[in-house]
Amino acid sequence: MEASSSINTVADCVWYLSCPISVRMFSSVCFLLTLALAYTNAGKEQIVAGKEQIVAGKPAKPCQFPSIVHLLFDTHDGTYACGGTLLSNRHVLTASHCFAKGTHTIRVRIGDIDVENSNVLTINANSWAMHPSFTDTPMRNDVAVLHLESPVTFSNCIKASPLPPANTVYDNRKCIAAGWGAVGAGKHGPSTLHHVAMSVISHEKCKQKMSYANLQKQHLCAGDFVDGGPSTCVGDSGGPLYCPDRGNMVVAGITSFGYGCDVDAAIFTDVSYFRKWILEAMEMLE
């Protein structure tokens, strides 16, 4: 199945503010937690991390997050990078806004924390499902599922993440975001996976503090409202927010968008809200 819609990642950049054309080059003024542009130079693909990554975080250890994957979306205009989460040996959870216009190949890098490692296991997605009601302005239903063309073999460094129960509330729970995005506004991201602890903020408090964001029940808010606090940033899009639940670390959120890499709380797609759709998409793609 081919991607069912395209996204103008520049038009989304801010959340109801007007962004200059320089946003196309990852302006530090406005940003969307979205795709990190890659380009080709002398035949060698280079991933430009842009300015979005885990902020106030630290490097991950090998095999620390065995369900996280690095996604490369090949288009006619270049290659875009996002994060994702293994849900089974054939399915990956990510964000719908990661799909760029003209996506023809999606490469899934599995079981490694360094994007510069050329020997990592890589499997293409042979089909995918974006939420049929996805919109990028405003950001709604930002969830997608990929199906791998061949199954992965699980190991200590490659595992699937459990889904949370439907309609789970994680208020005040200390969770962990992980990704390869930028370490702050105007900064590039390192090649290695980073992670940061983030507490989930109640929906009511987040709506009060971020009234301009027009948040819905399908959104999950995490981090804090202190400049320089823990957050996600450009390049972390589609990656997981892991939360403890009944003795497991489940994928509770999908990195979706924000209004500054270390200014306000980060906004995630609430996975428990979309649990039914995700399971149906996984079954449909088989």
Phi and psi restraints in degrees (value plus and minus 20) as a CYANA .aco file:
   2 GLU   PHI    -110.2   -70.2
   2 GLU   PSI     141.2   181.2
   3 ALA   PHI     -77.2   -37.2
   3 ALA   PSI     117.8   157.8
   4 SER   PHI    -113.3   -73.3
   4 SER   PSI     -26.6    13.4
   5 SER   PHI    -175.4  -135.4
   5 SER   PSI     144.9   184.9
   6 SER   PHI    -138.0   -98.0
   6 SER   PSI     147.3   187.3
   7 ILE   PHI    -155.0  -115.0
   7 ILE   PSI     112.8   152.8
   8 ASN   PHI    -114.3   -74.3
   8 ASN   PSI      76.1   116.1
   9 THR   PHI     -88.0   -48.0
   9 THR   PSI     -40.0     0.0
  10 VAL   PHI     -96.9   -56.9
  10 VAL   PSI     -61.9   -21.9
  11 ALA   PHI     -81.7   -41.7
  11 ALA   PSI     -44.9    -4.9
  12 ASP   PHI    -102.8   -62.8
  12 ASP   PSI     -30.3     9.7
  13 CYS   PHI     -73.5   -33.5
  13 CYS   PSI     -42.2    -2.2
  14 VAL   PHI    -173.2  -133.2
  14 VAL   PSI      40.3    80.3
  15 TRP   PHI      11.8    51.8
  15 TRP   PSI      58.1    98.1
  16 TYR   PHI      45.1    85.1
  16 TYR   PSI      -7.5    32.5
  17 LEU   PHI    -136.3   -96.3
  17 LEU   PSI     136.6   176.6
  18 SER   PHI    -109.8   -69.8
  18 SER   PSI     112.5   152.5
  19 CYS   PHI    -130.3   -90.3
  19 CYS   PSI     116.6   156.6
  20 PRO   PHI     -87.9   -47.9
  20 PRO   PSI     143.6   183.6
  21 ILE   PHI     -80.7   -40.7
  21 ILE   PSI     -41.5    -1.5
  22 SER   PHI     -83.2   -43.2
  22 SER   PSI     -34.0     6.0
  23 VAL   PHI     -78.8   -38.8
  23 VAL   PSI     -48.5    -8.5
  24 ARG   PHI     -81.3   -41.3
  24 ARG   PSI     -42.1    -2.1
  25 MET   PHI    -125.0   -85.0
  25 MET   PSI       6.7    46.7
  26 PHE   PHI      43.8    83.8
  26 PHE   PSI      33.5    73.5
  27 SER   PHI     -73.3   -33.3
  27 SER   PSI     123.8   163.8
  28 SER   PHI    -101.3   -61.3
  28 SER   PSI     -21.3    18.7
  29 VAL   PHI    -102.2   -62.2
  29 VAL   PSI     -68.1   -28.1
  30 CYS   PHI    -150.1  -110.1
  30 CYS   PSI     129.7   169.7
  31 PHE   PHI    -178.9  -138.9
  31 PHE   PSI     137.9   177.9
  32 LEU   PHI    -134.3   -94.3
  32 LEU   PSI     118.8   158.8
  33 LEU   PHI     -88.0   -48.0
  33 LEU   PSI      63.1   103.1
  34 THR   PHI    -161.4  -121.4
  34 THR   PSI    -165.8  -125.8
  35 LEU   PHI     -94.3   -54.3
  35 LEU   PSI     123.7   163.7
  36 ALA   PHI    -121.3   -81.3
  36 ALA   PSI      97.6   137.6
  37 LEU   PHI     -90.2   -50.2
  37 LEU   PSI     119.2   159.2
  38 ALA   PHI    -137.5   -97.5
  38 ALA   PSI     134.2   174.2
  39 TYR   PHI    -159.3  -119.3
  39 TYR   PSI     146.3   186.3
  40 THR   PHI    -128.6   -88.6
  40 THR   PSI     111.4   151.4
  41 ASN   PHI    -155.5  -115.5
  41 ASN   PSI      96.2   136.2
  42 ALA   PHI      34.7    74.7
  42 ALA   PSI      17.0    57.0
  43 GLY   PHI      60.7   100.7
  43 GLY   PSI     -22.0    18.0
  44 LYS   PHI    -127.1   -87.1
  44 LYS   PSI     103.8   143.8
  45 GLU   PHI     -95.1   -55.1
  45 GLU   PSI     111.6   151.6
  46 GLN   PHI    -144.8  -104.8
  46 GLN   PSI     111.4   151.4
  47 ILE   PHI    -115.5   -75.5
  47 ILE   PSI     101.3   141.3
  48 VAL   PHI    -112.9   -72.9
  48 VAL   PSI      92.4   132.4
  49 ALA   PHI     -90.8   -50.8
  49 ALA   PSI     -33.8     6.2
  50 GLY   PHI      49.4    89.4
  50 GLY   PSI    -161.9  -121.9
  51 LYS   PHI    -144.4  -104.4
  51 LYS   PSI       5.4    45.4
  52 GLU   PHI    -141.8  -101.8
  52 GLU   PSI      95.7   135.7
  53 GLN   PHI    -174.8  -134.8
  53 GLN   PSI    -199.4  -159.4
  54 ILE   PHI     -77.7   -37.7
  54 ILE   PSI     104.8   144.8
  55 VAL   PHI    -123.2   -83.2
  55 VAL   PSI     117.7   157.7
  56 ALA   PHI      42.0    82.0
  56 ALA   PSI      10.8    50.8
  57 GLY   PHI    -127.1   -87.1
  57 GLY   PSI    -186.6  -146.6
  58 LYS   PHI    -164.5  -124.5
  58 LYS   PSI     140.0   180.0
  59 PRO   PHI     -82.7   -42.7
  59 PRO   PSI     124.2   164.2
  60 ALA   PHI    -102.9   -62.9
  60 ALA   PSI     132.1   172.1
  61 LYS   PHI    -107.6   -67.6
  61 LYS   PSI     135.0   175.0
  62 PRO   PHI     -74.3   -34.3
  62 PRO   PSI     113.8   153.8
  63 CYS   PHI      49.1    89.1
  63 CYS   PSI     -10.9    29.1
  64 GLN   PHI     -88.8   -48.8
  64 GLN   PSI     -54.6   -14.6
  65 PHE   PHI    -145.7  -105.7
  65 PHE   PSI      57.6    97.6
  66 PRO   PHI     -89.4   -49.4
  66 PRO   PSI     -29.8    10.2
  67 SER   PHI    -119.0   -79.0
  67 SER   PSI     -28.3    11.7
  68 ILE   PHI     -98.3   -58.3
  68 ILE   PSI     122.8   162.8
  69 VAL   PHI    -152.1  -112.1
  69 VAL   PSI     137.8   177.8
  70 HIS   PHI    -127.9   -87.9
  70 HIS   PSI     103.5   143.5
  71 LEU   PHI    -125.4   -85.4
  71 LEU   PSI     115.6   155.6
  72 LEU   PHI    -139.3   -99.3
  72 LEU   PSI      96.1   136.1
  73 PHE   PHI    -118.3   -78.3
  73 PHE   PSI      86.4   126.4
  74 ASP   PHI    -105.6   -65.6
  74 ASP   PSI     107.1   147.1
  75 THR   PHI    -149.1  -109.1
  75 THR   PSI     157.4   197.4
  76 HIS   PHI     -91.7   -51.7
  76 HIS   PSI     -36.2     3.8
  77 ASP   PHI    -122.7   -82.7
  77 ASP   PSI     -21.0    19.0
  78 GLY   PHI     121.9   161.9
  78 GLY   PSI    -187.1  -147.1
  79 THR   PHI    -139.9   -99.9
  79 THR   PSI     114.1   154.1
  80 TYR   PHI    -135.2   -95.2
  80 TYR   PSI     125.8   165.8
  81 ALA   PHI    -136.3   -96.3
  81 ALA   PSI     122.9   162.9
  82 CYS   PHI    -165.8  -125.8
  82 CYS   PSI     153.4   193.4
  83 GLY   PHI    -121.2   -81.2
  83 GLY   PSI     150.8   190.8
  84 GLY   PHI    -182.6  -142.6
  84 GLY   PSI     154.0   194.0
  85 THR   PHI    -154.7  -114.7
  85 THR   PSI     108.6   148.6
  86 LEU   PHI     -87.9   -47.9
  86 LEU   PSI     106.8   146.8
  87 LEU   PHI    -124.3   -84.3
  87 LEU   PSI     -41.1    -1.1
  88 SER   PHI    -178.7  -138.7
  88 SER   PSI    -193.1  -153.1
  89 ASN   PHI     -96.9   -56.9
  89 ASN   PSI     -20.3    19.7
  90 ARG   PHI    -152.8  -112.8
  90 ARG   PSI     -23.7    16.3
  91 HIS   PHI    -145.5  -105.5
  91 HIS   PSI     121.4   161.4
  92 VAL   PHI    -148.3  -108.3
  92 VAL   PSI     115.1   155.1
  93 LEU   PHI    -117.5   -77.5
  93 LEU   PSI     114.8   154.8
  94 THR   PHI    -173.5  -133.5
  94 THR   PSI    -188.2  -148.2
  95 ALA   PHI    -121.0   -81.0
  95 ALA   PSI     123.0   163.0
  96 SER   PHI     -85.0   -45.0
  96 SER   PSI     -50.5   -10.5
  97 HIS   PHI     -90.8   -50.8
  97 HIS   PSI     -28.3    11.7
  98 CYS   PHI     -92.6   -52.6
  98 CYS   PSI     -38.9     1.1
  99 PHE   PHI     -99.1   -59.1
  99 PHE   PSI      96.1   136.1
 100 ALA   PHI    -111.8   -71.8
 100 ALA   PSI     139.5   179.5
 101 LYS   PHI     -79.8   -39.8
 101 LYS   PSI     112.6   152.6
 102 GLY   PHI      61.2   101.2
 102 GLY   PSI      -2.0    38.0
 103 THR   PHI     -81.0   -41.0
 103 THR   PSI     104.0   144.0
 104 HIS   PHI    -137.7   -97.7
 104 HIS   PSI     -40.8    -0.8
 105 THR   PHI    -163.4  -123.4
 105 THR   PSI     117.9   157.9
 106 ILE   PHI    -142.8  -102.8
 106 ILE   PSI      96.6   136.6
 107 ARG   PHI    -119.5   -79.5
 107 ARG   PSI     113.7   153.7
 108 VAL   PHI    -134.4   -94.4
 108 VAL   PSI      92.5   132.5
 109 ARG   PHI    -112.7   -72.7
 109 ARG   PSI     105.0   145.0
 110 ILE   PHI    -145.0  -105.0
 110 ILE   PSI     117.0   157.0
 111 GLY   PHI      60.0   100.0
 111 GLY   PSI       0.7    40.7
 112 ASP   PHI    -161.9  -121.9
 112 ASP   PSI     136.1   176.1
 113 ILE   PHI    -129.6   -89.6
 113 ILE   PSI     -24.8    15.2
 114 ASP   PHI    -133.8   -93.8
 114 ASP   PSI      95.5   135.5
 115 VAL   PHI     -89.1   -49.1
 115 VAL   PSI     -33.2     6.8
 116 GLU   PHI    -109.4   -69.4
 116 GLU   PSI     -22.9    17.1
 117 ASN   PHI     -96.7   -56.7
 117 ASN   PSI      93.3   133.3
 118 SER   PHI    -103.4   -63.4
 118 SER   PSI     -27.4    12.6
 119 ASN   PHI    -120.8   -80.8
 119 ASN   PSI     -10.1    29.9
 120 VAL   PHI     -92.0   -52.0
 120 VAL   PSI     129.0   169.0
 121 LEU   PHI     -81.2   -41.2
 121 LEU   PSI     104.9   144.9
 122 THR   PHI    -150.3  -110.3
 122 THR   PSI     105.8   145.8
 123 ILE   PHI    -148.0  -108.0
 123 ILE   PSI     114.0   154.0
 124 ASN   PHI     -97.0   -57.0
 124 ASN   PSI     131.0   171.0
 125 ALA   PHI    -104.2   -64.2
 125 ALA   PSI     114.6   154.6
 126 ASN   PHI    -123.0   -83.0
 126 ASN   PSI     -27.5    12.5
 127 SER   PHI    -183.3  -143.3
 127 SER   PSI     141.6   181.6
 128 TRP   PHI    -178.0  -138.0
 128 TRP   PSI     140.1   180.1
 129 ALA   PHI    -151.8  -111.8
 129 ALA   PSI     100.6   140.6
 130 MET   PHI    -115.8   -75.8
 130 MET   PSI     128.3   168.3
 131 HIS   PHI     -79.4   -39.4
 131 HIS   PSI     109.6   149.6
 132 PRO   PHI     -84.0   -44.0
 132 PRO   PSI     -39.1     0.9
 133 SER   PHI    -124.3   -84.3
 133 SER   PSI      -2.9    37.1
 134 PHE   PHI     -82.3   -42.3
 134 PHE   PSI     115.3   155.3
 135 THR   PHI    -156.9  -116.9
 135 THR   PSI     128.5   168.5
 136 ASP   PHI    -121.3   -81.3
 136 ASP   PSI     -35.2     4.8
 137 THR   PHI    -160.7  -120.7
 137 THR   PSI      77.1   117.1
 138 PRO   PHI     -95.5   -55.5
 138 PRO   PSI     145.3   185.3
 139 MET   PHI     -94.8   -54.8
 139 MET   PSI      93.8   133.8
 140 ARG   PHI    -158.7  -118.7
 140 ARG   PSI     125.6   165.6
 141 ASN   PHI      34.2    74.2
 141 ASN   PSI      26.3    66.3
 142 ASP   PHI    -106.0   -66.0
 142 ASP   PSI      52.4    92.4
 143 VAL   PHI    -166.6  -126.6
 143 VAL   PSI     124.2   164.2
 144 ALA   PHI    -171.7  -131.7
 144 ALA   PSI     136.8   176.8
 145 VAL   PHI    -148.4  -108.4
 145 VAL   PSI     114.0   154.0
 146 LEU   PHI    -126.3   -86.3
 146 LEU   PSI     131.2   171.2
 147 HIS   PHI    -137.5   -97.5
 147 HIS   PSI     106.9   146.9
 148 LEU   PHI    -101.0   -61.0
 148 LEU   PSI     124.9   164.9
 149 GLU   PHI     -91.4   -51.4
 149 GLU   PSI     -38.0     2.0
 150 SER   PHI    -165.9  -125.9
 150 SER   PSI     129.5   169.5
 151 PRO   PHI     -93.3   -53.3
 151 PRO   PSI     129.5   169.5
 152 VAL   PHI    -109.5   -69.5
 152 VAL   PSI     135.4   175.4
 153 THR   PHI    -119.1   -79.1
 153 THR   PSI     102.0   142.0
 154 PHE   PHI     -91.8   -51.8
 154 PHE   PSI     130.1   170.1
 155 SER   PHI    -174.8  -134.8
 155 SER   PSI    -190.9  -150.9
 156 ASN   PHI     -83.3   -43.3
 156 ASN   PSI     -45.9    -5.9
 157 CYS   PHI    -124.1   -84.1
 157 CYS   PSI     -24.3    15.7
 158 ILE   PHI    -154.3  -114.3
 158 ILE   PSI      90.2   130.2
 159 LYS   PHI    -164.2  -124.2
 159 LYS   PSI     139.4   179.4
 160 ALA   PHI    -110.6   -70.6
 160 ALA   PSI     128.1   168.1
 161 SER   PHI    -116.0   -76.0
 161 SER   PSI     117.3   157.3
 162 PRO   PHI     -89.5   -49.5
 162 PRO   PSI     130.1   170.1
 163 LEU   PHI    -103.5   -63.5
 163 LEU   PSI     130.1   170.1
 164 PRO   PHI     -95.6   -55.6
 164 PRO   PSI     138.3   178.3
 165 PRO   PHI     -80.6   -40.6
 165 PRO   PSI     136.5   176.5
 166 ALA   PHI     -81.2   -41.2
 166 ALA   PSI     120.3   160.3
 167 ASN   PHI      35.9    75.9
 167 ASN   PSI      18.5    58.5
 168 THR   PHI     -97.4   -57.4
 168 THR   PSI     119.7   159.7
 169 VAL   PHI    -125.6   -85.6
 169 VAL   PSI     104.7   144.7
 170 TYR   PHI    -131.1   -91.1
 170 TYR   PSI       1.6    41.6
 171 ASP   PHI     -69.9   -29.9
 171 ASP   PSI     111.2   151.2
 172 ASN   PHI      48.8    88.8
 172 ASN   PSI     -15.0    25.0
 173 ARG   PHI     -96.9   -56.9
 173 ARG   PSI     115.0   155.0
 174 LYS   PHI    -103.3   -63.3
 174 LYS   PSI      98.7   138.7
 175 CYS   PHI    -139.5   -99.5
 175 CYS   PSI    -199.8  -159.8
 176 ILE   PHI    -153.4  -113.4
 176 ILE   PSI     104.7   144.7
 177 ALA   PHI    -119.3   -79.3
 177 ALA   PSI     124.1   164.1
 178 ALA   PHI    -158.1  -118.1
 178 ALA   PSI     126.6   166.6
 179 GLY   PHI     155.8   195.8
 179 GLY   PSI     158.6   198.6
 180 TRP   PHI    -129.6   -89.6
 180 TRP   PSI      -4.5    35.5
 181 GLY   PHI     -93.5   -53.5
 181 GLY   PSI    -195.0  -155.0
 182 ALA   PHI     -89.6   -49.6
 182 ALA   PSI     134.3   174.3
 183 VAL   PHI    -108.3   -68.3
 183 VAL   PSI     -19.3    20.7
 184 GLY   PHI     150.8   190.8
 184 GLY   PSI     146.6   186.6
 185 ALA   PHI     -78.2   -38.2
 185 ALA   PSI     110.0   150.0
 186 GLY   PHI      59.1    99.1
 186 GLY   PSI     -16.0    24.0
 187 LYS   PHI    -132.8   -92.8
 187 LYS   PSI     133.9   173.9
 188 HIS   PHI    -110.5   -70.5
 188 HIS   PSI     136.4   176.4
 189 GLY   PHI    -109.8   -69.8
 189 GLY   PSI     131.5   171.5
 190 PRO   PHI     -94.5   -54.5
 190 PRO   PSI     150.8   190.8
 191 SER   PHI     -99.9   -59.9
 191 SER   PSI     -37.3     2.7
 192 THR   PHI    -117.6   -77.6
 192 THR   PSI     131.3   171.3
 193 LEU   PHI     -81.4   -41.4
 193 LEU   PSI     117.0   157.0
 194 HIS   PHI    -141.1  -101.1
 194 HIS   PSI     140.6   180.6
 195 HIS   PHI    -164.6  -124.6
 195 HIS   PSI     139.1   179.1
 196 VAL   PHI    -171.5  -131.5
 196 VAL   PSI     122.9   162.9
 197 ALA   PHI     -99.5   -59.5
 197 ALA   PSI     113.4   153.4
 198 MET   PHI    -159.5  -119.5
 198 MET   PSI     111.1   151.1
 199 SER   PHI    -107.6   -67.6
 199 SER   PSI     118.4   158.4
 200 VAL   PHI     -94.6   -54.6
 200 VAL   PSI     113.0   153.0
 201 ILE   PHI    -119.5   -79.5
 201 ILE   PSI     120.2   160.2
 202 SER   PHI     -79.2   -39.2
 202 SER   PSI     129.2   169.2
 203 HIS   PHI     -79.3   -39.3
 203 HIS   PSI     -60.3   -20.3
 204 GLU   PHI     -83.8   -43.8
 204 GLU   PSI     -65.6   -25.6
 205 LYS   PHI     -86.0   -46.0
 205 LYS   PSI     -60.7   -20.7
 206 CYS   PHI     -86.7   -46.7
 206 CYS   PSI     -60.7   -20.7
 207 LYS   PHI     -83.6   -43.6
 207 LYS   PSI     -56.9   -16.9
 208 GLN   PHI     -88.1   -48.1
 208 GLN   PSI     -64.7   -24.7
 209 LYS   PHI     -95.3   -55.3
 209 LYS   PSI     -49.8    -9.8
 210 MET   PHI    -143.7  -103.7
 210 MET   PSI      35.4    75.4
 211 SER   PHI     -79.8   -39.8
 211 SER   PSI     -47.8    -7.8
 212 TYR   PHI     -90.6   -50.6
 212 TYR   PSI     -34.3     5.7
 213 ALA   PHI    -105.2   -65.2
 213 ALA   PSI     -33.1     6.9
 214 ASN   PHI      31.9    71.9
 214 ASN   PSI      31.9    71.9
 215 LEU   PHI     -92.1   -52.1
 215 LEU   PSI     127.9   167.9
 216 GLN   PHI    -139.5   -99.5
 216 GLN   PSI     152.3   192.3
 217 LYS   PHI     -80.6   -40.6
 217 LYS   PSI     -43.3    -3.3
 218 GLN   PHI     -96.7   -56.7
 218 GLN   PSI     -24.8    15.2
 219 HIS   PHI    -120.4   -80.4
 219 HIS   PSI     127.3   167.3
 220 LEU   PHI    -143.3  -103.3
 220 LEU   PSI     113.7   153.7
 221 CYS   PHI    -132.9   -92.9
 221 CYS   PSI     112.4   152.4
 222 ALA   PHI    -165.9  -125.9
 222 ALA   PSI     134.9   174.9
 223 GLY   PHI      95.0   135.0
 223 GLY   PSI    -157.3  -117.3
 224 ASP   PHI    -175.9  -135.9
 224 ASP   PSI    -194.8  -154.8
 225 PHE   PHI    -134.6   -94.6
 225 PHE   PSI       7.6    47.6
 226 VAL   PHI    -125.3   -85.3
 226 VAL   PSI     110.3   150.3
 227 ASP   PHI     -76.0   -36.0
 227 ASP   PSI     113.6   153.6
 228 GLY   PHI      65.6   105.6
 228 GLY   PSI     -16.0    24.0
 229 GLY   PHI     -97.5   -57.5
 229 GLY   PSI     156.2   196.2
 230 PRO   PHI     -85.4   -45.4
 230 PRO   PSI     118.5   158.5
 231 SER   PHI    -184.8  -144.8
 231 SER   PSI     155.3   195.3
 232 THR   PHI    -122.4   -82.4
 232 THR   PSI     150.6   190.6
 233 CYS   PHI    -173.5  -133.5
 233 CYS   PSI    -196.1  -156.1
 234 VAL   PHI     -79.0   -39.0
 234 VAL   PSI     109.2   149.2
 235 GLY   PHI      86.9   126.9
 235 GLY   PSI     -35.9     4.1
 236 ASP   PHI    -106.8   -66.8
 236 ASP   PSI     -28.8    11.2
 237 SER   PHI     -67.8   -27.8
 237 SER   PSI     119.5   159.5
 238 GLY   PHI      62.9   102.9
 238 GLY   PSI     -34.5     5.5
 239 GLY   PHI     -97.7   -57.7
 239 GLY   PSI     153.0   193.0
 240 PRO   PHI    -109.7   -69.7
 240 PRO   PSI     132.1   172.1
 241 LEU   PHI    -133.4   -93.4
 241 LEU   PSI      91.2   131.2
 242 TYR   PHI    -111.4   -71.4
 242 TYR   PSI     113.6   153.6
 243 CYS   PHI    -149.1  -109.1
 243 CYS   PSI     125.4   165.4
 244 PRO   PHI     -91.8   -51.8
 244 PRO   PSI     116.9   156.9
 245 ASP   PHI    -175.3  -135.3
 245 ASP   PSI      91.0   131.0
 246 ARG   PHI      33.6    73.6
 246 ARG   PSI      23.6    63.6
 247 GLY   PHI      65.6   105.6
 247 GLY   PSI     -24.2    15.8
 248 ASN   PHI    -133.7   -93.7
 248 ASN   PSI     138.7   178.7
 249 MET   PHI    -119.9   -79.9
 249 MET   PSI      91.0   131.0
 250 VAL   PHI    -122.6   -82.6
 250 VAL   PSI     138.3   178.3
 251 VAL   PHI    -103.8   -63.8
 251 VAL   PSI      78.4   118.4
 252 ALA   PHI    -109.0   -69.0
 252 ALA   PSI     -44.6    -4.6
 253 GLY   PHI    -162.0  -122.0
 253 GLY   PSI     137.2   177.2
 254 ILE   PHI    -138.0   -98.0
 254 ILE   PSI     103.4   143.4
 255 THR   PHI     -77.6   -37.6
 255 THR   PSI     103.2   143.2
 256 SER   PHI    -139.5   -99.5
 256 SER   PSI     -83.6   -43.6
 257 PHE   PHI    -179.0  -139.0
 257 PHE   PSI     155.3   195.3
 258 GLY   PHI    -188.2  -148.2
 258 GLY   PSI     158.7   198.7
 259 TYR   PHI    -138.6   -98.6
 259 TYR   PSI      -6.9    33.1
 260 GLY   PHI     142.5   182.5
 260 GLY   PSI     120.6   160.6
 261 CYS   PHI     -86.1   -46.1
 261 CYS   PSI     -47.0    -7.0
 262 ASP   PHI    -164.3  -124.3
 262 ASP   PSI      13.3    53.3
 263 VAL   PHI    -128.6   -88.6
 263 VAL   PSI     -82.7   -42.7
 264 ASP   PHI    -126.7   -86.7
 264 ASP   PSI     155.4   195.4
 265 ALA   PHI     -84.1   -44.1
 265 ALA   PSI     136.0   176.0
 266 ALA   PHI    -110.3   -70.3
 266 ALA   PSI     129.3   169.3
 267 ILE   PHI    -129.5   -89.5
 267 ILE   PSI     110.0   150.0
 268 PHE   PHI    -139.2   -99.2
 268 PHE   PSI     134.0   174.0
 269 THR   PHI     -94.8   -54.8
 269 THR   PSI     109.3   149.3
 270 ASP   PHI     -97.7   -57.7
 270 ASP   PSI      88.1   128.1
 271 VAL   PHI     -84.9   -44.9
 271 VAL   PSI     -57.6   -17.6
 272 SER   PHI     -83.1   -43.1
 272 SER   PSI     -51.5   -11.5
 273 TYR   PHI     -84.8   -44.8
 273 TYR   PSI     -54.2   -14.2
 274 PHE   PHI    -123.7   -83.7
 274 PHE   PSI      -6.9    33.1
 275 ARG   PHI     -72.3   -32.3
 275 ARG   PSI     -67.7   -27.7
 276 LYS   PHI     -80.8   -40.8
 276 LYS   PSI     -65.9   -25.9
 277 TRP   PHI     -84.2   -44.2
 277 TRP   PSI     -61.0   -21.0
 278 ILE   PHI     -80.9   -40.9
 278 ILE   PSI     -66.7   -26.7
 279 LEU   PHI     -83.8   -43.8
 279 LEU   PSI     -58.7   -18.7
 280 GLU   PHI     -85.9   -45.9
 280 GLU   PSI     -59.1   -19.1
 281 ALA   PHI     -85.5   -45.5
 281 ALA   PSI     -61.4   -21.4
 282 MET   PHI     -80.3   -40.3
 282 MET   PSI     -62.5   -22.5
 283 GLU   PHI     -87.7   -47.7
 283 GLU   PSI     -60.8   -20.8
 284 MET   PHI     -83.8   -43.8
 284 MET   PSI     -54.5   -14.5
 285 LEU   PHI     -99.4   -59.4
 285 LEU   PSI     -30.4     9.6
